[in-house]
């Protein structure tokens, strides 16, 4: 049997090139080798304030992005997290075997608690438990993630082992699946921080719906390191990040990119990179704009039915194991 993978993206903020290169691009390749489940994790999104109408629209947009990028509903299960109540039910049960210090150690909670100090809610604290439920509910073997989510996968592994120890073999213990080059695409305005949907400045990211003019402007303004040499090195994080973007979109190795710009400067490199990004996003945007909302809703409804069947069967076993009548 093929190994099963599970991953998802929150329908919040603006989907950008980092989301594509760090996650969706890899998913498209993985669906050819594995049994894939890709979720729109809207319950995770509401751990920070959301406008209801925008959340609904963003949920459709994320699903549409999956399809336009090449996620095939004939090969992959695509659905919305909140359409399957078993996610929340399993999360509650897992909460009862999760230790508070384990959640207090989560780096993402520490970071978000600073950013959302006025809305420091229990959902934000328990976010990793819901993520564990997402993964364990479908017996996922592999979880494609960036390094910022590795802690959360480790919690899922811990809870799977703990539940199995307490109640008998029930859950598959998942493994993280990381693609190194796309793991962390950094901000164009700050190469020390990950490209972010919630960044204060639009010059942090390249949106998947940016116009060619906006893309060229953003890359032209992207920060660079001191000096002029095109070098792939940890001491030149800004140009290294831009080389990663170039290499991933052009299906090349960073070393090949560096060699092709030997003796050339940042201006020429950035100009060419902008055209590579435009060349990728224009056909993507054409596909995106051709997909009608009703088609997305139909696919999500079919995904809901399949996911509920799988989740329902797993939850029957969980309820029996923990002694629920």
VENBELCOR-V950628 format. One record per residue. RES is the residue in one small letter. BURIAL is + if it has 24 or more other C-alpha atoms within 12 Angstrom, else -. D_CENTER is the distance of its C-alpha to the mean C-alpha in whole Angstrom. Layout:
res->RES burial->BURIAL d_center->D_CENTER
res->RES burial->BURIAL d_center->D_CENTER
This chain:
res->x burial->- d_center->25
res->x burial->- d_center->22
res->x burial->- d_center->19
res->x burial->+ d_center->17
res->x burial->+ d_center->13
res->x burial->+ d_center->11
res->x burial->+ d_center->7
res->x burial->+ d_center->6
res->x burial->+ d_center->4
res->x burial->+ d_center->7
res->x burial->+ d_center->10
res->x burial->+ d_center->11
res->x burial->+ d_center->13
res->x burial->+ d_center->12
res->x burial->+ d_center->10
res->x burial->+ d_center->11
res->x burial->+ d_center->11
res->x burial->+ d_center->9
res->x burial->+ d_center->6
res->x burial->+ d_center->8
res->x burial->+ d_center->10
res->x burial->+ d_center->7
res->x burial->+ d_center->5
res->x burial->+ d_center->7
res->x burial->+ d_center->10
res->x burial->+ d_center->10
res->x burial->+ d_center->10
res->x burial->+ d_center->13
res->x burial->- d_center->15
res->x burial->+ d_center->14
res->x burial->+ d_center->15
res->x burial->- d_center->19
res->x burial->- d_center->19
res->x burial->+ d_center->18
res->x burial->+ d_center->18
res->x burial->+ d_center->14
res->x burial->+ d_center->13
res->x burial->+ d_center->10
res->x burial->+ d_center->10
res->x burial->+ d_center->10
res->x burial->+ d_center->10
res->x burial->+ d_center->12
res->x burial->+ d_center->14
res->x burial->+ d_center->12
res->x burial->+ d_center->12
res->x burial->+ d_center->16
res->x burial->+ d_center->16
res->x burial->+ d_center->17
res->x burial->+ d_center->19
res->x burial->- d_center->18
res->x burial->- d_center->21
res->x burial->- d_center->21
res->x burial->- d_center->22
res->x burial->- d_center->19
res->x burial->+ d_center->17
res->x burial->+ d_center->18
res->x burial->- d_center->18
res->x burial->+ d_center->14
res->x burial->+ d_center->14
res->x burial->+ d_center->16
res->x burial->+ d_center->14
res->x burial->+ d_center->11
res->x burial->+ d_center->13
res->x burial->+ d_center->15
res->x burial->+ d_center->12
res->x burial->+ d_center->11
res->x burial->+ d_center->15
res->x burial->+ d_center->16
res->x burial->+ d_center->14
res->x burial->+ d_center->15
res->x burial->+ d_center->14
res->x burial->+ d_center->17
res->x burial->+ d_center->18
res->x burial->- d_center->21
res->x burial->- d_center->19
res->x burial->+ d_center->16
res->x burial->+ d_center->16
res->x burial->+ d_center->14
res->x burial->+ d_center->15
res->x burial->+ d_center->14
res->x burial->+ d_center->14
res->x burial->+ d_center->17
res->x burial->+ d_center->19
res->x burial->+ d_center->19
res->x burial->+ d_center->21
res->x burial->+ d_center->21
res->x burial->+ d_center->18
res->x burial->+ d_center->20
res->x burial->+ d_center->23
res->x burial->+ d_center->22
res->x burial->+ d_center->20
res->x burial->+ d_center->23
res->x burial->+ d_center->25
res->x burial->+ d_center->23
res->x burial->+ d_center->23
res->x burial->- d_center->27
res->x burial->+ d_center->26
res->x burial->+ d_center->24
res->x burial->- d_center->26
res->x burial->- d_center->25
res->x burial->- d_center->26
res->x burial->- d_center->22
res->x burial->+ d_center->20
res->x burial->- d_center->22
res->x burial->- d_center->21
res->x burial->+ d_center->17
res->x burial->- d_center->17
res->x burial->+ d_center->14
res->x burial->+ d_center->17
res->x burial->- d_center->19
res->x burial->- d_center->18
res->x burial->- d_center->17
res->x burial->- d_center->20
res->x burial->- d_center->22
res->x burial->- d_center->20
res->x burial->- d_center->21
res->x burial->- d_center->24
res->x burial->- d_center->26
res->x burial->- d_center->23
res->x burial->- d_center->23
res->x burial->- d_center->22
res->x burial->- d_center->22
res->x burial->+ d_center->19
res->x burial->+ d_center->17
res->x burial->+ d_center->19
res->x burial->+ d_center->18
res->x burial->+ d_center->15
res->x burial->+ d_center->14
res->x burial->+ d_center->17
res->x burial->+ d_center->15
res->x burial->+ d_center->12
res->x burial->+ d_center->15
res->x burial->+ d_center->16
res->x burial->+ d_center->14
res->x burial->+ d_center->14
res->x burial->+ d_center->17
res->x burial->+ d_center->18
res->x burial->+ d_center->18
res->x burial->+ d_center->19
res->x burial->+ d_center->16
res->x burial->+ d_center->17
res->x burial->+ d_center->14
res->x burial->+ d_center->10
res->x burial->+ d_center->8
res->x burial->+ d_center->7
res->x burial->+ d_center->8
res->x burial->+ d_center->11
res->x burial->+ d_center->10
res->x burial->+ d_center->9
res->x burial->+ d_center->12
res->x burial->+ d_center->14
res->x burial->+ d_center->13
res->x burial->+ d_center->13
res->x burial->+ d_center->16
res->x burial->+ d_center->17
res->x burial->+ d_center->16
res->x burial->+ d_center->19
res->x burial->+ d_center->21
res->x burial->+ d_center->22
res->x burial->+ d_center->22
res->x burial->+ d_center->25
res->x burial->+ d_center->26
res->x burial->+ d_center->26
res->x burial->- d_center->28
res->x burial->- d_center->30
res->x burial->- d_center->31
res->x burial->- d_center->32
res->x burial->- d_center->32
res->x burial->- d_center->29
res->x burial->+ d_center->26
res->x burial->+ d_center->23
res->x burial->+ d_center->22
res->x burial->+ d_center->20
res->x burial->+ d_center->17
res->x burial->+ d_center->16
res->x burial->+ d_center->13
res->x burial->+ d_center->12
res->x burial->+ d_center->12
res->x burial->+ d_center->12
res->x burial->- d_center->14
res->x burial->+ d_center->15
res->x burial->+ d_center->11
res->x burial->+ d_center->10
res->x burial->+ d_center->11
res->x burial->+ d_center->12
res->x burial->+ d_center->14
res->x burial->+ d_center->16
res->x burial->+ d_center->19
res->x burial->+ d_center->21
res->x burial->+ d_center->20
res->x burial->+ d_center->19
res->x burial->+ d_center->19
res->x burial->- d_center->16
res->x burial->+ d_center->12
res->x burial->+ d_center->12
res->x burial->+ d_center->11
res->x burial->+ d_center->11
res->x burial->+ d_center->14
res->x burial->+ d_center->16
res->x burial->- d_center->20
res->x burial->- d_center->20
res->x burial->+ d_center->19
res->x burial->+ d_center->20
res->x burial->+ d_center->17
res->x burial->+ d_center->15
res->x burial->+ d_center->16
res->x burial->+ d_center->15
res->x burial->+ d_center->14
res->x burial->+ d_center->17
res->x burial->+ d_center->19
res->x burial->- d_center->23
res->x burial->+ d_center->24
res->x burial->- d_center->27
res->x burial->- d_center->24
res->x burial->+ d_center->22
res->x burial->+ d_center->25
res->x burial->+ d_center->26
res->x burial->+ d_center->22
res->x burial->+ d_center->23
res->x burial->+ d_center->26
res->x burial->+ d_center->26
res->x burial->+ d_center->23
res->x burial->+ d_center->25
res->x burial->+ d_center->26
res->x burial->+ d_center->28
res->x burial->- d_center->32
res->x burial->- d_center->34
res->x burial->- d_center->33
res->x burial->+ d_center->32
res->x burial->+ d_center->29
res->x burial->+ d_center->28
res->x burial->+ d_center->25
res->x burial->- d_center->26
res->x burial->- d_center->24
res->x burial->- d_center->27
res->x burial->- d_center->26
res->x burial->+ d_center->22
res->x burial->+ d_center->22
res->x burial->+ d_center->23
res->x burial->+ d_center->22
res->x burial->+ d_center->18
res->x burial->+ d_center->20
res->x burial->+ d_center->21
res->x burial->+ d_center->18
res->x burial->+ d_center->17
res->x burial->+ d_center->20
res->x burial->+ d_center->20
res->x burial->+ d_center->16
res->x burial->+ d_center->18
res->x burial->- d_center->21
res->x burial->- d_center->20
res->x burial->- d_center->23
res->x burial->- d_center->23
res->x burial->+ d_center->23
res->x burial->- d_center->26
res->x burial->- d_center->27
res->x burial->+ d_center->26
res->x burial->+ d_center->28
res->x burial->- d_center->31
res->x burial->- d_center->31
res->x burial->+ d_center->31
res->x burial->- d_center->34
res->x burial->- d_center->37
res->x burial->- d_center->34
res->x burial->- d_center->33
res->x burial->+ d_center->30
res->x burial->- d_center->31
res->x burial->- d_center->31
res->x burial->+ d_center->28
res->x burial->+ d_center->26
res->x burial->+ d_center->28
res->x burial->+ d_center->27
res->x burial->+ d_center->24
res->x burial->+ d_center->24
res->x burial->+ d_center->25
res->x burial->+ d_center->23
res->x burial->+ d_center->20
res->x burial->+ d_center->22
res->x burial->- d_center->23
res->x burial->+ d_center->19
res->x burial->+ d_center->19
res->x burial->- d_center->22
res->x burial->- d_center->22
res->x burial->+ d_center->18
res->x burial->+ d_center->19
res->x burial->- d_center->22
res->x burial->- d_center->21
res->x burial->+ d_center->18
res->x burial->- d_center->22
res->x burial->- d_center->24
res->x burial->+ d_center->21
res->x burial->- d_center->23
res->x burial->- d_center->22
res->x burial->- d_center->24
res->x burial->- d_center->23
res->x burial->+ d_center->19
res->x burial->+ d_center->21
res->x burial->- d_center->23
res->x burial->+ d_center->20
res->x burial->+ d_center->18
res->x burial->- d_center->22
res->x burial->- d_center->22
res->x burial->+ d_center->19
res->x burial->+ d_center->20
res->x burial->- d_center->23
res->x burial->+ d_center->22
res->x burial->+ d_center->19
res->x burial->+ d_center->22
res->x burial->- d_center->24
res->x burial->+ d_center->22
res->x burial->+ d_center->21
res->x burial->- d_center->25
res->x burial->- d_center->27
res->x burial->+ d_center->25
res->x burial->+ d_center->25
res->x burial->- d_center->29
res->x burial->- d_center->29
res->x burial->+ d_center->27
res->x burial->- d_center->30
res->x burial->- d_center->33
res->x burial->- d_center->32
res->x burial->- d_center->32
res->x burial->- d_center->35
res->x burial->- d_center->34
res->x burial->- d_center->37
